[in-house]
Amino acid sequence: MRHFHDLVMDCNLTDFASTGALFTWWNKREEDPIGKKLDRALVNAAWLRDFPQSTSRFEAGGISDHARCVVHLSGPSNAGRKPFRFFNFLTDHSEFLPVVKRIWDSMS
């Protein structure tokens, strides 16, 4: 462990923030289960500079007793983002057109 610690220090590595599974290792016992955060993703300043939108996620499951770490270089996807919706009933409000005109005029 001392050699690994020295390597981490020499390379200026730091924990890469992650989401997902709280524990990355578990003993898979039905009785007396044990879970620990053993696995980490390590990055340096160059990584953070070159991939500022990158994220990491530990995912539980699979055949190993360790969680797999998935690194996305472009940041979180917008899959969960909801599309813009416009409700037509707003146009019936008496102040709708005056507000739109005022905003339009302020932009031109």
Residue pairs with C-beta under 8 A, 6 or more apart in sequence:
7 13
8 42
11 44
12 44
12 45
13 42
13 43
13 44
14 42
14 43
14 44
15 40
15 41
15 42
16 40
16 41
16 42
16 43
16 47
16 54
16 56
16 71
17 55
17 56
18 40
18 41
18 55
18 56
18 57
18 58
18 69
19 55
19 56
19 57
19 58
20 57
20 58
20 59
20 60
20 67
21 58
21 59
21 60
21 67
22 35
22 37
23 35
23 36
23 37
23 67
24 36
24 37
24 38
24 39
24 40
24 58
24 66
24 67
24 69
25 35
25 36
25 37
25 38
25 39
25 65
25 66
25 67
26 33
26 34
26 35
26 36
26 65
27 33
27 34
27 35
27 65
28 65
38 66
39 58
39 66
39 67
39 69
41 56
41 69
41 71
47 54
51 73
53 73
53 74
53 75
54 71
54 72
54 73
54 74
54 75
55 71
55 72
55 75
55 76
56 69
56 70
56 71
56 72
57 69
57 70
57 72
58 67
58 68
58 69
58 70
59 67
59 68
59 69
59 70
60 67
61 67
62 68
90 96
